[in-house]
Amino acid sequence: MADDEQDPGPFHLGSAATNGHTELVELLLAEEDISPDEVNHRGQTPLYLAASNGHIEVVELLLELATDDSPKVDVNKTSKDGSTPLKAALSGGHAVVAEALLRAKNIDVGIEYRENWTPLGAASADGQLKVVKALVRLLRASKPEALNQKHRGESTEGTPLFLASDGGHTKVVELLLRYLPQEKIDETNNGGRTALLAAAANGHADVVALLLAKNAKTDEQADDGMTALKAAMLGGHAAVVKQLFKKDKEKKRGRASNLVSGPD
């Protein structure tokens, strides 16, 4: 290990932030010769280290230095692997920390991450409603196309709507549907599966109801030929099958009515 990669010891700001020693962090921040944005050999700042470990009190202390026009702490600073404090918080499942970061004056939610990871996708997959609300608000103002941007996590892939539907996160789905145009509701993941198919396969009846109310297509086939109805039947999800049957009957009645009435 190179000299500059040595463990800085327990009195280093980064170490104190990593371990959540709030009082020690506060003490060190008062020292003029200590930089609150110093990085370790991985390019990780004290804010990143506190965020990745879920230490909200330390995060809030550091964020107090990120609000000026010339902030001493860069809330968007990327580490050598291209991560940020926000990504670190969301990857660790620390929703409260993510919420605090999203309230920061200088937060940038439009950063492009490696391997198609997105903050909104990660939060939607985990059902973090407050985080999703904050991200939707910020993205609508700065990068609206990201509301439907595909996300790739360690074990998940798809649009925010697909991921929230797959996980059965009803409130998140309801929020996303409020801002997505009709043509985006049936977007698929790499396997050709829609949000409706994902919800149906997992028996998430409340989510299925929301998607059907927005006229999600019921007959879309995935790459393997699977449909929402087939998936629901294979899973034994009677309530979802009933919903899909009802929607299919409504569509048939509508077509029959159009045939009877004919053109004007």
N, C-alpha and C positions, 0 to 999 in steps of 0.2 A: 504494500500500500504506500502510495506517495505521501510525502510529508503533509501536503495540503489536504490529504484525505484522512488524517488521523482523527480519532474521536476527540472532539474539543473539550470533553469533560463536563462535569455536572454544573459548572457555573457559566456555561455558554448559553446565550439567549435561546438558541435553537433547541438545546436539550431541555431547558425549562419549559419551552412551549410544547415540545413533544410530550412531556410528562404531565402537563396541565398544572404546573406550579404557579398559580396565578399571582401570589404575592411576590415570588421571586422574579417573575416576568415584570411586574410593576416596578420593582426595585431596579432591575437592570435597565429598563426603559428610561429611568431618570438619569442614567449616566450619560454624559455628553459624548464619550468616546465609543459608545456602543451603537451600532447602526441597527435600527429596528427591521431593516429589510435585508440583512446579511444572509448569504446563502451558504449551504453546506456543499459537499463535493457533488451532490446530485442536482444542484441548482435549486434546492428547496428552501424557501424563506420560513421564518418563524410562523407567519400566518398560515402557510401551506401545512406545516407540521402540526400546528394546533387544529386546523380544520380536518386534516386526515385522521386525527385521533378523537375528534368530537369534543374538544375542550372549548365549549361555548364562551366561558368567562374570559379565557385568554384571547379568543378570537375577537370578542367585543373590545378588549383593551387595545389590541392592535388596530382594529378598525377605526378607533378614535384618531389614529394618525394617518388615516387614508382619506380624510374628507376635505382637506385643504386644497386650494388651487395648485399648490406645490406639495403634494402629499409625501410624507416620509415612508409610507408603506404603499406599495403597488399591489392593489387587490387582484390585478390580472396577470401578475408576473408568472411566466411559465418556467417550469423546471426543465431539466435536460431531456426528459422523456416527453415533453410537450404538454404536461399536465398543468393545471392551475389549482388554486385553493378551492374554487367551486367544484371542479371535477373531483378533487380529493374528497371533499365533503360528501358529494353525491355517491361516489363509488364506495364510500364507507358506510352509507346509509344514515348519515347524520343530517336529518332534515332540518333541525333547528339551526344548525350551523349554516346550512345552505340558505335558509331564509334570511339570516343575518347578513350574509355576503350579498344577497340580492337587494338588500336595502342600502348597500353602500353607494355613495354618490357616483363613483367612477367605474362601477361594475360594467363589464362588456360581455353581454350574453351572445354576441355574434361571432365569437372566436371559433375558427375552424380547427377541430381536433383531429388527431391522427385516427385512422381506421374507422372513420365515420361515427365516432362516439359523439352524442349530442346531450346537452343538459336536459332538454325537454323530454327526449326519449327515455333517458335514465329515470327521471322523476316520474314519468307516466307509467313506466314498467313497475315501479315500486309503489305506485298509488299515493304519492306524496302530494296531496291536493293543494296545500298552501304554497308549496314550491312551484307546482304547475301554474297556479294562479299568478304568481309573481312573474314567472317566465313568460307566460302568455301576454301579460300586460306589457312587459318590456320588449318582447319580440314583435308585437303588433305595431309598436312605434318605430322599431329600428330594422327589423328583418322579418317581415310577415311570412315570407316563403318558408321559413324555418319551422312554422307551425305544423308542417306536414313532412319535414325532412326525415329521411330514414336514419335510424340509429342502429349501431351495432355494439352490443355489450358482450360480456364474457359468455353468456348463454342465451341472449335475446337478440332479435333482429326484426326491424320493421318500423313503420311510422309510429308516432306517439299514440294515435288512435288505435292502431292495431295492438300495440303493447298493452295499453290500458284495457282494451276489450279482452285480450287474452288473459289478463290477470283478474278480470272481474271487478275492476275499479270503477264502479258505477258513477260516482261523482266526478271523477276525472274525465270519463267518457262524455258525460253530460256537458261539462265545461268545454271540451275540445269541439264537440259538435256545434256549439254555439257560434264558433268562429270559422269553421271549415266550410268551403263552398261544396255544393252537392257533388260535383264531379270528383272530389277528393275522398269521399266517404268509402268508395270501393277500391281504393288503391291497395295493391297487394304487397306481400313480402316476397322474398326471392323464391319461395315455393309456390307463388301464385295464390296464396291464401288471403282472403279479405278479413276485415275486422269482424264481420258478421259470422264468418265460418269459424274464426278463432273463439268467439264468444259461445257459439252454438256447441262446438266440440267440447267445451269445458262446462257446459250446463249453466252458463251465466244468464239466466232468464231476464233479469232486470236490464242488463246491457243489451241483450237481443231486442227487447221491447223499445229501447231508445233508438237503436239503429233502424229497426223496422219503421218507426215513426218518422224517421228521416228518409224513408224510401230506399234503404240499402238494398241492393240487388240480391234476391234470394237464389237465383239460378246460376250464379257465377261458379265456375269450376276451377279448382286448383290444378296445378301441373299434374298431379296424380289422379285427377278425375273426381276428387272429393268435392262435395257441396255441403252447404250448411245443414240441409235436411239429413243427408247421409251421415254426417258427423254426429248430429244430435241423436239419431237413431242408434248408431253404433255405440254411443256412450250411454244409452238408456235414459236420456234426458227427456222425459215425457212432457214436462211443461214447455220446453223449447220446441219440441215437435209439434205440440198443439198450437203454439204461436205461429210457426211457419205454415202449418196447414191452413190456419185462419187467414193469413196474409195471401196465400196462394188462391184461396177461394175468393177473396176480395178482388184480386187481380183478374180472375176469370169472369166474375160478375161484371167488372168494369169493361172488359173486352166485349162481352156479350151485349151489354148495354149500348156500346158504341156501334156494334154491328146492326142492332135493331133500329137505332136512331138514324144511322146513315149520315152521309154528308149533308151539309146545309144546302 
